[in-house]
Amino acid sequence: MSNTEKLKNFLTQEIIPDLEEAIDEMFSFIEKAKMASIADKEELQELQEMHSECKDIVLEIEAGEMDDDEAADILAEFVDMKTAEDE
């Protein structure tokens, strides 16, 4: 399996669903609190931006616009980030 396929699978099966869950939780938290702090709004915005960037990467892979070396670098970054998050 190529690095682009690995990256696409990792994003679609791990990262994007995790981000969607975190965004939903943040919306729920804000709704229950009836108010959002500046920090909450910033965190929500960061999650939404990362979600959008991940979707863009998947589209780039599907369009054949990403080479295997670039995919390997991005995949390594996401794996490191996910590993640190799980610890």
NORTAVEN-V366387 format. One line per field, one symbol per residue. ss: DSSP state (H for helix, E for strand, C for the rest). Layout:
ss=???
//
This chain:
ss=CCHHHHHHHHHHHHHHHHHHHHHHHHHHHHHHHCCCCHHHHHHHHHHHHHHHHHHHHHHHHHCCCCCHHHHHHHHHHHHHHHHHHHC
//
